[in-house]
């Protein structure tokens, strides 16, 4: 487990292809990152806990434990950014990764420079801005990205990170309409070229959990997208 250190500049790369591990380690170190590599799914969480990474690059097809299972385990403990690597180009696989909490998705084969650019984009988006307001509140509703909580009245809602991030983004731009593609780019952080149903699924789940309010509404703008609407008092 050489190279493991406790800092906020470490990227953990989990892939069973030794060539990919070597290439990414070379590129990432050249870009100024500390790099920890892991080649098996069974060891992945041990490496994750030991390295305390700022970001994880995670292959889907791994021996011992697949990438989807590892992603679930990571999301039970952390909101650290995760970029999935997979040989599967099926859009349904991409949607699956997003719904499980992945921050970005790259099919193999990939260009190392493009992955590096995506890592930089994801970390810029997910790193907290200095003095940025991370909580937004309306009558009967408070959404916080500081500790990833949603309060409906005095009740804490059980929501996964991406539902909270989507709700926070829409609520912090109340009254503005966003297309599904814009929401994917802003919340998930990449240009989307396939099925945008993942946004619909997340909105549906948020609505089911929040119910109706006389003060605000997560509204569908037919033919366009969604907006968070504050109702006049």
MIDOSE-1310 file (N, C-alpha, C; in nm, 2 decimals, decimal comma, always signed):
residues 233
xxxx	+0,08/-0,12/+0,00/+0,00/+0,00/+0,00/+0,09/+0,12/+0,00; +0,20/+0,11/-0,07/+0,30/+0,22/-0,07/+0,23/+0,35/-0,14; +0,27/+0,46/-0,09/+0,23/+0,59/-0,14/+0,10/+0,64/-0,08; +0,05/+0,57/+0,02/-0,07/+0,62/+0,09/-0,03/+0,73/+0,19
xxxx	-0,11/+0,83/+0,19/-0,09/+0,95/+0,28/-0,22/+1,01/+0,31; -0,22/+1,09/+0,42/-0,34/+1,15/+0,46/-0,34/+1,30/+0,42; -0,39/+1,33/+0,30/-0,39/+1,47/+0,26/-0,51/+1,49/+0,17; -0,53/+1,61/+0,12/-0,65/+1,64/+0,04/-0,61/+1,65/-0,11
xxxx	-0,50/+1,59/-0,14/-0,45/+1,59/-0,28/-0,43/+1,45/-0,34; -0,49/+1,35/-0,28/-0,47/+1,22/-0,31/-0,59/+1,17/-0,40; -0,56/+1,10/-0,51/-0,66/+1,04/-0,60/-0,64/+0,89/-0,59; -0,74/+0,81/-0,56/-0,74/+0,67/-0,55/-0,79/+0,61/-0,68
xxxx	-0,71/+0,53/-0,75/-0,75/+0,47/-0,88/-0,77/+0,32/-0,86; -0,89/+0,27/-0,88/-0,92/+0,13/-0,86/-0,95/+0,07/-1,00; -0,86/-0,02/-1,05/-0,88/-0,08/-1,18/-0,79/-0,21/-1,18; -0,84/-0,31/-1,24/-0,76/-0,44/-1,24/-0,67/-0,44/-1,36
xxxx	-0,67/-0,34/-1,45/-0,57/-0,33/-1,56/-0,45/-0,26/-1,52; -0,34/-0,34/-1,50/-0,21/-0,28/-1,45/-0,16/-0,17/-1,55; -0,19/-0,18/-1,68/-0,14/-0,08/-1,77/-0,21/+0,05/-1,74; -0,34/+0,05/-1,72/-0,42/+0,17/-1,69/-0,37/+0,23/-1,56
xxxx	-0,35/+0,15/-1,46/-0,30/+0,20/-1,33/-0,16/+0,27/-1,35; -0,07/+0,22/-1,43/+0,06/+0,28/-1,45/+0,04/+0,41/-1,53; -0,04/+0,41/-1,63/-0,06/+0,53/-1,72/-0,12/+0,64/-1,63; -0,23/+0,61/-1,56/-0,29/+0,71/-1,48/-0,20/+0,76/-1,37
xxxx	-0,13/+0,67/-1,31/-0,04/+0,72/-1,20/+0,07/+0,82/-1,26; +0,12/+0,79/-1,38/+0,21/+0,88/-1,44/+0,15/+1,02/-1,47; +0,03/+1,02/-1,54/-0,03/+1,14/-1,57/-0,07/+1,22/-1,45; -0,13/+1,16/-1,35/-0,18/+1,23/-1,23/-0,07/+1,29/-1,15
xxxx	+0,04/+1,21/-1,13/+0,16/+1,26/-1,06/+0,22/+1,38/-1,13; +0,22/+1,37/-1,26/+0,28/+1,48/-1,34/+0,19/+1,61/-1,32; +0,06/+1,59/-1,30/-0,03/+1,70/-1,28/-0,03/+1,75/-1,14; +0,05/+1,69/-1,05/+0,07/+1,74/-0,91/-0,02/+1,67/-0,81
xxxx	-0,08/+1,56/-0,84/-0,16/+1,48/-0,75/-0,08/+1,37/-0,68; -0,11/+1,34/-0,56/-0,06/+1,21/-0,50/-0,16/+1,10/-0,55; -0,10/+0,98/-0,58/-0,18/+0,88/-0,64/-0,16/+0,75/-0,56; -0,28/+0,68/-0,53/-0,28/+0,55/-0,47/-0,35/+0,46/-0,57
xxxx	-0,30/+0,34/-0,59/-0,36/+0,25/-0,69/-0,40/+0,12/-0,62; -0,51/+0,06/-0,67/-0,57/-0,07/-0,62/-0,62/-0,15/-0,73; -0,59/-0,28/-0,73/-0,62/-0,36/-0,85/-0,73/-0,46/-0,83; -0,79/-0,47/-0,71/-0,89/-0,57/-0,68/-1,01/-0,50/-0,60
xxxx	-1,13/-0,55/-0,63/-1,24/-0,50/-0,56/-1,24/-0,53/-0,41; -1,19/-0,65/-0,38/-1,19/-0,69/-0,23/-1,11/-0,59/-0,15; -1,00/-0,54/-0,20/-0,92/-0,45/-0,13/-0,96/-0,30/-0,13; -1,05/-0,27/-0,22/-1,08/-0,13/-0,25/-1,12/-0,05/-0,13
xxxx	-1,21/-0,10/-0,04/-1,25/-0,01/+0,07/-1,13/+0,00/+0,18; -1,05/-0,10/+0,19/-0,93/-0,08/+0,27/-0,84/+0,04/+0,22; -0,82/+0,04/+0,09/-0,74/+0,15/+0,03/-0,81/+0,28/+0,05; -0,95/+0,28/+0,03/-1,02/+0,40/+0,05/-1,01/+0,46/+0,19
xxxx	-1,02/+0,38/+0,29/-1,01/+0,43/+0,43/-0,87/+0,47/+0,46; -0,77/+0,40/+0,41/-0,63/+0,43/+0,44/-0,58/+0,56/+0,37; -0,63/+0,58/+0,25/-0,58/+0,69/+0,17/-0,66/+0,82/+0,19; -0,78/+0,81/+0,24/-0,86/+0,94/+0,26/-0,86/+1,02/+0,13
xxxx	-0,90/+0,97/+0,01/-0,87/+1,05/-0,11/-0,97/+1,17/-0,13; -0,92/+1,26/-0,21/-1,00/+1,37/-0,25/-1,10/+1,33/-0,37; -1,06/+1,22/-0,44/-1,14/+1,18/-0,55/-1,11/+1,03/-0,58; -1,20/+0,95/-0,63/-1,18/+0,81/-0,66/-1,21/+0,79/-0,81
xxxx	-1,12/+0,73/-0,88/-1,15/+0,68/-1,02/-1,17/+0,53/-1,01; -1,29/+0,49/-1,04/-1,34/+0,35/-1,01/-1,38/+0,27/-1,14; -1,32/+0,16/-1,16/-1,36/+0,07/-1,27/-1,48/-0,01/-1,23; -1,57/-0,04/-1,32/-1,69/-0,11/-1,30/-1,66/-0,26/-1,28
xxxx	-1,58/-0,32/-1,38/-1,56/-0,46/-1,38/-1,43/-0,49/-1,30; -1,45/-0,54/-1,18/-1,33/-0,57/-1,09/-1,34/-0,71/-1,04; -1,23/-0,78/-1,01/-1,24/-0,91/-0,95/-1,27/-0,89/-0,80; -1,36/-0,98/-0,75/-1,39/-0,99/-0,61/-1,51/-0,91/-0,57
xxxx	-1,51/-0,78/-0,61/-1,63/-0,69/-0,58/-1,64/-0,59/-0,69; -1,75/-0,58/-0,75/-1,76/-0,49/-0,87/-1,77/-0,34/-0,83; -1,75/-0,26/-0,93/-1,75/-0,12/-0,90/-1,88/-0,06/-0,85; -1,99/-0,12/-0,89/-2,12/-0,07/-0,84/-2,13/-0,09/-0,69
xxxx	-2,09/-0,21/-0,65/-2,09/-0,24/-0,50/-2,00/-0,15/-0,42; -1,88/-0,13/-0,48/-1,79/-0,04/-0,41/-1,84/+0,10/-0,40; -1,91/+0,15/-0,51/-1,97/+0,28/-0,51/-2,07/+0,29/-0,40; -2,16/+0,19/-0,39/-2,26/+0,19/-0,28/-2,19/+0,20/-0,14
xxxx	-2,09/+0,12/-0,12/-2,02/+0,13/+0,01/-1,96/+0,27/+0,04; -1,90/+0,33/-0,07/-1,84/+0,46/-0,05/-1,95/+0,56/-0,01; -2,06/+0,55/-0,08/-2,17/+0,65/-0,06/-2,24/+0,63/+0,08; -2,22/+0,52/+0,14/-2,27/+0,50/+0,27/-2,19/+0,58/+0,37
xxxx	-2,07/+0,61/+0,34/-1,98/+0,68/+0,43/-1,93/+0,82/+0,39; -1,94/+0,85/+0,26/-1,87/+0,97/+0,21/-1,94/+1,02/+0,08; -1,92/+1,15/+0,06/-1,96/+1,22/-0,06/-1,84/+1,25/-0,15; -1,73/+1,19/-0,13/-1,61/+1,21/-0,21/-1,65/+1,19/-0,35
xxxx	-1,60/+1,27/-0,45/-1,63/+1,26/-0,59/-1,58/+1,12/-0,64; -1,66/+1,06/-0,73/-1,63/+0,93/-0,79/-1,65/+0,94/-0,94; -1,55/+0,91/-1,02/-1,56/+0,90/-1,16/-1,55/+0,75/-1,20; -1,66/+0,70/-1,27/-1,66/+0,56/-1,30/-1,60/+0,54/-1,44
xxxx	-1,52/+0,43/-1,45/-1,47/+0,38/-1,58/-1,53/+0,25/-1,61; -1,57/+0,24/-1,74/-1,64/+0,11/-1,78/-1,62/+0,09/-1,93; -1,61/-0,04/-1,96/-1,60/-0,08/-2,10/-1,74/-0,08/-2,17; -1,84/-0,06/-2,09/-1,98/-0,07/-2,14/-2,02/+0,07/-2,18
xxxx	-2,07/+0,08/-2,31/-2,11/+0,22/-2,36/-2,26/+0,23/-2,35; -2,34/+0,14/-2,30/-2,48/+0,14/-2,29/-2,53/+0,26/-2,20; -2,61/+0,35/-2,26/-2,66/+0,46/-2,18/-2,73/+0,42/-2,05; -2,79/+0,30/-2,04/-2,85/+0,26/-1,92/-2,75/+0,23/-1,81
xxxx	-2,63/+0,19/-1,85/-2,52/+0,18/-1,75/-2,48/+0,31/-1,69; -2,48/+0,41/-1,78/-2,44/+0,55/-1,74/-2,55/+0,60/-1,64; -2,67/+0,58/-1,67/-2,78/+0,62/-1,58/-2,77/+0,55/-1,45; -2,74/+0,42/-1,45/-2,73/+0,35/-1,33/-2,62/+0,41/-1,24
xxxx	-2,50/+0,44/-1,30/-2,40/+0,50/-1,22/-2,43/+0,63/-1,16; -2,50/+0,71/-1,23/-2,55/+0,84/-1,18/-2,64/+0,82/-1,07; -2,74/+0,73/-1,08/-2,84/+0,71/-0,98/-2,78/+0,65/-0,85; -2,67/+0,58/-0,86/-2,60/+0,53/-0,74/-2,51/+0,63/-0,68
xxxx	-2,49/+0,75/-0,74/-2,41/+0,86/-0,68/-2,28/+0,89/-0,74; -2,25/+0,84/-0,87/-2,13/+0,87/-0,94/-2,14/+1,02/-0,98; -2,02/+1,08/-0,98/-2,01/+1,22/-1,02/-1,98/+1,24/-1,17; -1,92/+1,14/-1,23/-1,90/+1,14/-1,38/-1,87/+1,00/-1,42
xxxx	-1,86/+0,99/-1,55/-1,86/+0,85/-1,61/-1,78/+0,86/-1,74; -1,69/+0,77/-1,76/-1,61/+0,76/-1,88/-1,60/+0,62/-1,93; -1,64/+0,60/-2,06/-1,63/+0,46/-2,12/-1,48/+0,44/-2,16; -1,44/+0,31/-2,15/-1,31/+0,27/-2,21/-1,33/+0,23/-2,36
xxxx	-1,22/+0,25/-2,44/-1,10/+0,32/-2,40/-1,11/+0,47/-2,39; -1,03/+0,53/-2,31/-1,04/+0,67/-2,29/-0,90/+0,74/-2,30; -0,90/+0,87/-2,32/-0,78/+0,95/-2,33/-0,74/+1,00/-2,19; -0,62/+0,98/-2,15/-0,58/+1,01/-2,01/-0,59/+1,16/-1,99
xxxx	-0,57/+1,24/-2,10/-0,58/+1,39/-2,08/-0,73/+1,43/-2,06; -0,82/+1,36/-2,13/-0,96/+1,39/-2,10/-1,00/+1,35/-1,96; -0,96/+1,24/-1,91/-0,99/+1,20/-1,78/-0,93/+1,30/-1,68; -0,81/+1,35/-1,70/-0,75/+1,45/-1,62/-0,83/+1,58/-1,62
xxxx	-0,88/+1,62/-1,73/-0,97/+1,74/-1,74/-1,10/+1,72/-1,67; -1,15/+1,60/-1,67/-1,28/+1,57/-1,60/-1,25/+1,57/-1,45; -1,14/+1,52/-1,41/-1,10/+1,52/-1,26/-1,09/+1,67/-1,21; -1,03/+1,75/-1,29/-1,02/+1,89/-1,25/-1,16/+1,96/-1,25
xxxx	-1,24/+1,92/-1,34/-1,38/+1,98/-1,35/-1,46/+1,94/-1,23; -1,45/+1,81/-1,20/-1,53/+1,75/-1,08/-1,48/+1,81/-0,95; -1,35/+1,82/-0,93/-1,30/+1,88/-0,81/-1,33/+2,02/-0,79; -1,33/+2,10/-0,90/-1,37/+2,24/-0,89/-1,51/+2,25/-0,85
xxxx	-1,60/+2,16/-0,90/-1,74/+2,17/-0,87/-1,77/+2,13/-0,73; -1,70/+2,03/-0,68/-1,74/+1,97/-0,55/-1,67/+2,03/-0,44; -1,55/+2,10/-0,46/-1,48/+2,16/-0,35/-1,56/+2,28/-0,30; -1,58/+2,29/-0,17/-1,66/+2,40/-0,11/-1,59/+2,54/-0,14
xxxx	-1,67/+2,63/-0,19/-1,61/+2,76/-0,21/-1,60/+2,84/-0,08; -1,49/+2,91/-0,07/-1,46/+2,99/+0,05/-1,58/+3,09/+0,08; -1,63/+3,08/+0,20/-1,73/+3,17/+0,25/-1,86/+3,15/+0,17; -1,88/+3,04/+0,10/-2,00/+3,02/+0,02/-2,11/+2,97/+0,12
xxxx	-2,23/+3,02/+0,09/-2,35/+2,98/+0,17/-2,39/+2,84/+0,13; -2,39/+2,75/+0,22/-2,42/+2,61/+0,19/-2,56/+2,56/+0,24; -2,64/+2,65/+0,30/-2,77/+2,61/+0,34/-2,87/+2,71/+0,29; -2,98/+2,66/+0,24/-3,09/+2,75/+0,19/-3,22/+2,70/+0,26
xxxx	-3,30/+2,80/+0,30/-3,42/+2,77/+0,38/-3,54/+2,84/+0,32; -3,65/+2,78/+0,33/-3,79/+2,83/+0,30/-3,88/+2,79/+0,41; -4,00/+2,84/+0,41/-4,09/+2,80/+0,52/-4,11/+2,65/+0,52; -4,07/+2,58/+0,63/-4,09/+2,44/+0,64/-3,99/+2,35/+0,57
xxxx	-3,89/+2,42/+0,51/-3,79/+2,34/+0,43/-3,65/+2,40/+0,45; -3,55/+2,32/+0,48/-3,41/+2,36/+0,48/-3,32/+2,26/+0,42; -3,24/+2,30/+0,32/-3,15/+2,21/+0,25/-3,01/+2,26/+0,28; -2,92/+2,17/+0,33/-2,78/+2,20/+0,36/-2,69/+2,11/+0,29
xxxx	-2,59/+2,17/+0,22/-2,48/+2,10/+0,16/-2,36/+2,09/+0,25; -2,37/+2,16/+0,37/-2,26/+2,16/+0,47/-2,26/+2,02/+0,53; -2,37/+1,96/+0,56/-2,38/+1,83/+0,62/-2,47/+1,74/+0,55; -2,51/+1,78/+0,43/-2,60/+1,69/+0,34/-2,73/+1,65/+0,42
xxxx	-2,81/+1,75/+0,46/-2,93/+1,72/+0,52/-3,04/+1,80/+0,46; -3,16/+1,74/+0,47/-3,29/+1,81/+0,43/-3,38/+1,80/+0,54; -3,43/+1,91/+0,59/-3,53/+1,92/+0,70/-3,66/+1,96/+0,64; -3,76/+1,88/+0,66/-3,90/+1,91/+0,62/-3,97/+1,94/+0,75
xxxx	-3,99/+2,06/+0,78/-4,04/+2,10/+0,92/-3,92/+2,07/+1,01; -3,95/+1,98/+1,11/-3,85/+1,94/+1,20/-3,80/+1,80/+1,17; -3,85/+1,74/+1,06/-3,82/+1,60/+1,03/-3,70/+1,59/+0,93; -3,60/+1,51/+0,96/-3,49/+1,49/+0,87/-3,53/+1,39/+0,76
xxxx	-3,52/+1,43/+0,63/-3,56/+1,34/+0,52/-3,44/+1,25/+0,49; -3,47/+1,13/+0,45/-3,37/+1,03/+0,41/-3,35/+1,05/+0,26; -3,25/+1,12/+0,22/-3,22/+1,14/+0,08/-3,07/+1,11/+0,04; -3,04/+1,05/-0,07/-2,91/+1,03/-0,11/-2,84/+1,16/-0,16
xxxx	-2,71/+1,17/-0,17/-2,65/+1,29/-0,20/-2,69/+1,36/-0,33; -2,72/+1,29/-0,44/-2,75/+1,35/-0,56/-2,89/+1,41/-0,55; -2,99/+1,35/-0,48/-3,12/+1,41/-0,46/-3,10/+1,55/-0,38; -3,02/+1,55/-0,28/-3,00/+1,67/-0,20/-2,93/+1,78/-0,29
xxxx	-2,83/+1,74/-0,37/-2,76/+1,83/-0,46/-2,86/+1,89/-0,56; -2,94/+1,81/-0,62/-3,04/+1,85/-0,72/-3,14/+1,95/-0,66; -3,19/+1,91/-0,54/-3,29/+2,00/-0,47/-3,22/+2,13/-0,43; -3,10/+2,13/-0,38/-3,03/+2,25/-0,34/-3,01/+2,34/-0,46
xxxx	-2,96/+2,28/-0,57/-2,94/+2,36/-0,69/-3,06/+2,43/-0,74; -3,17/+2,36/-0,75/-3,30/+2,42/-0,80/-3,35/+2,52/-0,70; -3,34/+2,49/-0,57/-3,40/+2,58/-0,47/-3,31/+2,71/-0,46; -3,18/+2,70/-0,49/-3,09/+2,82/-0,48/-3,11/+2,90/-0,60
xxxx	-3,18/+2,85/-0,70/-3,21/+2,93/-0,82/-3,36/+2,94/-0,84; -3,43/+2,97/-0,73/-3,58/+2,96/-0,74/-3,64/+3,05/-0,85; -3,73/+3,00/-0,92/-3,80/+3,07/-1,03/-3,74/+3,05/-1,16; -3,61/+3,00/-1,17/-3,55/+2,98/-1,30/-3,57/+2,84/-1,35
xxxx	-3,60/+2,83/-1,48/-3,63/+2,70/-1,54/-3,50/+2,64/-1,59; -3,47/+2,51/-1,57/-3,36/+2,44/-1,62/-3,40/+2,32/-1,70; -3,33/+2,30/-1,81/-3,36/+2,18/-1,89/-3,29/+2,06/-1,82; -3,33/+1,94/-1,86/-3,27/+1,82/-1,80/-3,12/+1,82/-1,83
xxxx	-3,08/+1,86/-1,95/-2,94/+1,86/-1,98/-2,86/+1,95/-1,90; -2,92/+2,07/-1,87/-2,85/+2,17/-1,79/-2,84/+2,12/-1,65; -2,94/+2,05/-1,60/-2,93/+2,00/-1,46/-2,83/+1,89/-1,45; -2,82/+1,80/-1,55/-2,71/+1,70/-1,56/-2,57/+1,76/-1,55
xxxx	-2,56/+1,87/-1,63/-2,43/+1,93/-1,64/-2,39/+2,00/-1,51; -2,49/+2,07/-1,45/-2,47/+2,15/-1,32/-2,45/+2,06/-1,20; -2,54/+1,96/-1,19/-2,54/+1,87/-1,07/-2,45/+1,75/-1,08; -2,45/+1,69/-1,20/-2,37/+1,57/-1,22/-2,23/+1,61/-1,28
xxxx	-2,23/+1,72/-1,35/-2,10/+1,78/-1,39/-2,04/+1,73/-1,52; -2,12/+1,70/-1,62/-2,06/+1,67/-1,75/-2,17/+1,69/-1,85; -2,12/+1,70/-1,98/-2,21/+1,71/-2,09/-2,28/+1,57/-2,12; -2,41/+1,57/-2,13/-2,48/+1,45/-2,14/-2,52/+1,42/-2,29
xxxx	-2,50/+1,30/-2,34/-2,53/+1,27/-2,48/-2,63/+1,16/-2,49; -2,69/+1,12/-2,39/-2,78/+1,00/-2,39/-2,91/+1,03/-2,33; -2,96/+0,93/-2,26/-3,09/+0,94/-2,19/-3,09/+1,03/-2,07; -3,18/+1,12/-2,06/-3,18/+1,22/-1,95/-3,29/+1,18/-1,85
xxxx	-3,33/+1,05/-1,85/-3,43/+1,01/-1,76/-3,39/+1,01/-1,61; -3,26/+1,01/-1,59/-3,21/+1,01/-1,45/-3,26/+1,13/-1,37; -3,27/+1,25/-1,44/-3,32/+1,37/-1,38/-3,47/+1,35/-1,34; -3,55/+1,29/-1,43/-3,69/+1,27/-1,40/-3,71/+1,18/-1,28
xxxx	-3,62/+1,07/-1,27/-3,63/+0,98/-1,16/-3,60/+1,05/-1,03; -3,49/+1,13/-1,03/-3,46/+1,20/-0,91/-3,56/+1,30/-0,86; -3,62/+1,38/-0,96/-3,73/+1,47/-0,93/-3,85/+1,40/-0,87; -3,88/+1,29/-0,93/-4,00/+1,21/-0,88/-3,98/+1,17/-0,73
xxxx	-3,85/+1,12/-0,70/-3,82/+1,07/-0,57/-3,83/+1,19/-0,47; -3,77/+1,30/-0,51/-3,78/+1,42/-0,42/-3,92/+1,46/-0,39; -4,00/+1,47/-0,49/-4,14/+1,50/-0,47/-4,22/+1,41/-0,38; -4,19/+1,28/-0,40/-4,25/+1,18/-0,31/-4,22/+1,20/-0,16
xxxx	-4,09/+1,24/-0,14/-4,05/+1,26/+0,00/-4,09/+1,39/+0,06; -4,10/+1,49/-0,02/-4,13/+1,63/+0,03/-4,28/+1,65/+0,03; -4,36/+1,59/-0,06/-4,50/+1,61/-0,06/-4,53/+1,75/-0,11; -4,65/+1,80/-0,08/-4,69/+1,94/-0,13/-4,68/+2,04/-0,01
xxxx	-4,65/+2,16/-0,05/-4,64/+2,27/+0,04/-4,72/+2,39/-0,01; -4,78/+2,47/+0,08/-4,84/+2,59/+0,03/-4,74/+2,70/+0,01; -4,62/+2,68/+0,04/-4,51/+2,79/+0,02/-4,42/+2,77/-0,09; -4,40/+2,65/-0,14/-4,31/+2,62/-0,25/-4,34/+2,49/-0,32
xxxx	-4,28/+2,48/-0,44/-4,32/+2,37/-0,53/-4,21/+2,33/-0,62; -4,18/+2,21/-0,64/-4,09/+2,16/-0,75/-4,17/+2,13/-0,87; -4,16/+2,23/-0,96/-4,26/+2,23/-1,07/-4,20/+2,18/-1,20; -4,28/+2,10/-1,28/-4,25/+2,07/-1,42/-4,29/+2,18/-1,51
xxxx	-4,20/+2,22/-1,60/-4,24/+2,31/-1,70/-4,24/+2,23/-1,83; -4,36/+2,20/-1,87/-4,37/+2,10/-1,98/-4,30/+2,14/-2,11; -4,23/+2,05/-2,17/-4,15/+2,08/-2,29/-4,02/+2,14/-2,26; -3,99/+2,18/-2,14/-3,86/+2,25/-2,11/-3,78/+2,17/-2,00
xxxx	-3,84/+2,17/-1,88/-3,76/+2,10/-1,77/-3,83/+2,13/-1,64; -3,75/+2,17/-1,54/-3,80/+2,19/-1,40/-3,75/+2,32/-1,34; -3,83/+2,36/-1,24/-3,79/+2,48/-1,16/-3,85/+2,46/-1,02; -3,78/+2,53/-0,92/-3,83/+2,54/-0,79/-3,90/+2,67/-0,78
xxxx	-4,03/+2,66/-0,74/-4,11/+2,78/-0,74/-4,15/+2,82/-0,60; -4,13/+2,94/-0,56/-4,18/+2,99/-0,43/-4,31/+3,05/-0,46; -4,41/+3,00/-0,38/-4,55/+3,05/-0,40/-4,57/+3,19/-0,33; -4,65/+3,28/-0,39/-4,68/+3,41/-0,33/-4,76/+3,39/-0,20
x	-4,72/+3,47/-0,10/-4,79/+3,46/+0,03/-4,92/+3,55/+0,03
